[in-house]
Amino acid sequence: MKCKSMCKGVSMKIQPKKNNTTHDSIAIFSFFSGSGFLDLGFEKAGYNVVLVNEISPSFLSAYKHSRLKMDMAEPDYGYFNLDINDFLNGRKEELRQLIDKSRASGQLVGFIGGPPCPDFSIAGKNKGADGLNGKLSIAYINLIADTEPDFFLFENVKGLWSTARHKMFFEELKEKLHNAGYSTAERLCNALEFAVPQDRERVLFFGVKTKLVRKNATDENMLTAFPWKRFATYNADEVKAMSWCKTNALGADINPTLTDEMTTLTVQYWFDKNDVEHHPNAKKHFVPRSPKIKTVQEGDVSRKSCKRLHRYRYSPTAAYGNNEVHLHPHKERRISAAEAMAIQSLPKEFELPPDMTLSDMFKTIGNGVPYLLSNGIAKTIKVYLEENICKS
């Protein structure tokens, strides 16, 4: 079941940061950064996140807090608490100057971002390109086309592909980028493939300036050549076909037989790995209002909301708001922020500010890209750039 492909060595030049950490010669401009789950995957893969853009003051505060707790450097060009349209309408030249500054220091420049997705989510607003969030996707694509980073990553929900009218909108975004000189590759990735204990599908859309690629990077070639699975660990379909625990009475004493591979994909494994009971965000959880949650068996995820996780199984997609409440496997409460972050495969050192509201905590966790998925894709992009980009 494990992917057998091997990675060639990456030998990009290492440059020192002022605080004695190091980074490779790739500068990342992050948009819709949230609390930085996607960024963290790139940072840990050796990229240099130089600019962070997030419109929510609460999420941006959490981004800063988490990096401080993990003793990580601040972005070279700082934090921008503003709407992405501000870069398009009045600060485009400022952004271009920062891009030029990074290139002048010998760095490739990449944009990464996942515009808010409720307008493309089947369980969300489903307004598509006409919704406020849909328009943010257009703004991100326009910003890429207008300022021309060397490469980009666009992340969004499965609904952008699975709904016909949203897929048409996605194809229009692609055409705009192709006209701007980019070759692209796309894939629907499942977090399970990267050892995240969560059945979460995300559309990942990668593009690179065609003129930078050593060989002719036609879109047909990119679709087949980009090594999406280079750092994948599992096949998601095979994982889901395994003999997982079904349901059992709340609080029952169970001792399932699991393979090593299955064990590392379970909720309990990640709760233990991150020591969630002693995590700074351990007590951050909502108090259930309905006594009905006592009747929900462990592992019953059949309902739209109030899904009770199973200790010895992976979680459904992470969504902790009104649409999909997740209950603790064997306690009469909703899962905590610490537990939710473990399911998002974040390092145990990652924490959210103690004064952050519960609503904002669970919103930023639910919106975030699973860390191991992000890190795997970051390493994939890095290898692709190393193997294919002309440096002269």
N, C-alpha and C positions, 0 to 999 in steps of 0.2 A: 504494500500500500504506500510505502514511502517513496517519494520522488528520488530517483537515483542520479539525476544530473549533477555534475560537479562544477563549481565556480572557478574560473580562471582568476589568478591573482590581480588585485587592483593596486596600481602603483602611482596614484596621483600625488603630486607634491604636497607635503605637509607644511603648513605655516603656523607659527605660534600666535596665540591670542595674548592680549595684555594680561590676562589673569592666569597665565601659564597653562591653559588648556590648549588643545590643538584642533585644527579643522583642515579639511581638504580644500582644493581650489574650486569649489562650487558654492556660489552664493545663492541663498534661497530667500525670495521675497514671499512672505506668507500672507494670504488674504482669507477672510472669514476664519480667523485662527481659533476662535473659541477659547478653550483653556489649554490648547496646544497639544492634543493627543497626536494629530497627524505630524505636527512639527517635531515632536519628541522622537518619533520613529526616524525622521531624517537626521536629527541632531545626533542620535546614537549610532547612526550609520556613517557619521563623519562629515556631514554637510555643515555649512556655516549659515545659520539663519540670521540674516542681517536686518530684516525689516518685518515687523509684525503688525498686521492690520485687523482690528476687531471693533465692531460698533458697540458691543455691549460693555459698559464699564465694569460690570460684575465679572464677566468672563475674562476680561483683560486683567483685572485684579487677580483672579485665580491663576492666570498664566504666569504673572510675575511672582506670585506666592510660591507656586510649585517649583519654579526654577531656582528661587532663593533657597528653598528647602533642600533641593538636590545639588546646591552649590554649582549652578551652571551660569555661564556668562549671559549678560544682557545682549540683545541684538545691536550690532554695530551702529545702525541708523535709527534705532529706537522703536518705540511703540506708537502706533497711530490709532487713536480712538476716534474713528470717523467712518462715514459711509464710503464704500468703494467708489461711488459715483463722484465723490469729491476729487479723486485722482483723475477721473475723466474730464471733469468740468472746470477745474481751476488749478490743480496741482500736478498736471501731467508732466510739465517741464521739470518740476522738482524731482519727480519719480525717474524721468529719463536721466537726469544728472546723477542720481544715485546708482542707476544701472551702469552708466558710463564709468563711474568711479570704481565699481566692482570689477568691471572689465579691464580698466587701466591697471588694476593690481594683479591681473593675470587670472581672474576667476571667470568661469562660466557662470551664467545667470539663469536661474530657474524660478518660475512662479509655481506655487502649489496652493490649492484651495478647494474647499467643498462648499459652494453656495448653499444657503438654507434650502431644505428640500421638501417641505410640506406640500408645495404646489405640484410635485411630481409623485408624491407618495400615495399609493392606493388607499391607505388608511388615513391619509391626511386631507388637505384641502382640495387637491386634484385640480387646481385651476390652471396648471401648466404655465405656458409662456405669458399668459395674461395676468397671472397673480403677482403680487409684490415680490415674492421670493423668486418666481420664475424670471422676473426682470433683472434680478441680481445675477442670474446665470448669464444673461445677455451682457450685462455690464462687465463681468469677469472676462468673457470672451473678447469683447471690444477692447478691453484694457490690454489683453495679450496681443491682439492684432495691431493695436496702435503703438505700443512701446517695444514690441518684438524681443522678448527674452529669448535666450538660446533654446530653452525647452520649457514645457509646462506639464503640470498634472492637474486634472479636473476630476473631482470625486463627487458622486451623487448616488441616489437611491435606485433600486432596480426598476421602479416605475418609469424612469426616464427611457428605458428600453422596452418594457413589457406592455406599455399602453401605446396604441397606434399613433394617436395625435401627439403624444410626448416624443415618440421616436422620430416623427417627422420634424419636430422642433430641434431635436438633437442633430439630425442630419443637416439642418440649416446652419447650426453652429459649426459643425465640421466643415461645411463648404466655405464658410467665412474664413476659417483658419487655413484651409488649403489655399484659398485665394491670397492669403497673407504670406504664403511661402512655407507653410509647415507640412510635414508628413506626420501621419498620426497612426496610432494603434489603440484599440479599445478592448476591454474584456469585462465580463461580469465575474467578479471574484467573490468567493465565499471565505469568510474569516476562518472557518474550520481548516482550510487548506494551510493556514499559517500557524496552526496549533493554538488558536484562540478558542476558549470553551464556549462557543456561541455560533449558532446558525444564522449568520448575517451576510446577506449578499449586497455588494456595492458595485456600481458601474465605475470603472477606472478608465480614464481617457488621457493618453499620453501623447505629446507632440514634440517634435524637434525641428528646428530650422533645416530644411532640406539641403541648403548650401553648405552646412557644416558637416554633413555626413560624407565619409570617404567614398562610399559607393552610392549609386543612384537609389535614394530611399523613396521609391514610389509607394503610394498608400497600400497597394496590393502586397508589396514586399514587407512593409512594416507590420501589417496585420498578421503575417505568418512568421516573421523573423523576430519580433520583439519577444524576449524570453520571460514571459509572465510567470512561468512556473519554476524559474531557476532556483528560487529560495523557498518554494512551497514544501511543506512537510508531508501533507496528506492529500488524498483524493476525497473531496467532500461527499460524493455519492457513496463511496465505499464506507466512509465513517458513518453516514446515516443509515446504512444497511446493516450495521452491526447489531448484535443482540443486547441492546441497552435495557436497563431497568424500565419498567412501565410505570405503574403507580403502586403505592402502598399506603396504609393508614398513617395518619399524621403522628409522628413521633415513634413509629415502629422501629424496632431494633433489627437492622438488616445488615447482611455481610455478603455482598454480591461478589461474584467471581469476574474479575476484569483483567484484560491483558494490560501490559504496561502502556501501550499506546492509548488504550481506552482510558486508563486512569488519569493520564496527564490532560485529558480533555474534559474532565469532570469539574463540576462546580466545587465540590469539596476539596479537590486537589488545589485549586486556586485560592480557596478560602484559607487553606493551611499555608500555602506558599507565601501569601501576603500577610499572614498572621492578622486576619481582619478583626479579630476580637480585641486586639491591642493597638489597632491603627488609630491615628488621631481623629479620623472621621467615623469611628466605629459606632458611635451613638447617634449619628445623623440619619434618622429614618422617620418616615411618617407614621403616625399612630392610626391604625385602621379604625374606621368608624362603624363598620358593619360586623356583627357577630357571625355573619355567614362565612367569613374566611376560615372559621374553625372547622367547617364541613368540607373544605377543599383538600383532597388527598395529596400527599407528596407526589410530585411528578405529573399532576393533572394540568396540562397546558392547552387543553382543548377549547377553553372559553376565550372570548375576545379580551377580557380583562381578568384580573385576579388569577393569573397563572402561578401555580406553585411550582417552584423549581424542584428538581430532584438532586439529591446530594451526589449521586453516582451516574450523572448524565450531563451533557452539555446543556447550556441554556438556549432558549429561543432568542431571537434578535433582541438586543438591548433597547428597551423603550420603557421609560419609567414614569410617564405622565398619566393623563386621564385615559388615554386609549389602551394602554397595556400595562397594568400594574403587576409587578412581580413580587410574589410572596416568598419569604424565607422557607427553605425546605422543611424544617421541623419546628420552627418557632411561630408563635401566633402574632406575626408582624410582617410588614413589608421589609425588603432587604435594605440594608444600610448603604450609605454612599461608599463606604470602604468595600463592601461586598460587590456593589455594582462596578466599581473600578477594577476589582480583581477579575470580574467577568469580562471586562474590556482589556484584560491582559496587561494592564499598566504595572510598572515596577512598584513594589511595596513602598518605596520612598516617595512616590507621588502622593501629594495630599492637597486638599482644597482648603481655602481659608476658613477658620472656625466661625467667622461672622457672616459667611455667605448664606443666603436663605436656602431652605431645603428645596424650594421650587427651582432656583437657579442651579443648585448642585445637580439635581437629577436631570435637568434640561441639558446642561453642558455635558454630562456623562452620556446621556442617551444620544445626543447629537454627534459625539466624538467618533473618530475613526479608531477601531481597535488598534492598540499600540503595535502588536506583533504583525498585523497586516500591514500597517504603515511602514514598519521597519523592513519587512520583507520586500515591499515594493520599492522602498528607497534604495536598498542594496541592488535590486534588479536594475533600476534606472542607472545607478552608478556604474555597474558593470557594462551596461549597454553603451553609455557615454565613453567609457574607457576604451572599449573595443571598436567604436565606430566613428567617433568625432575626430575630425581633422584639426590638429592643434595649431597649424601654421596660419 
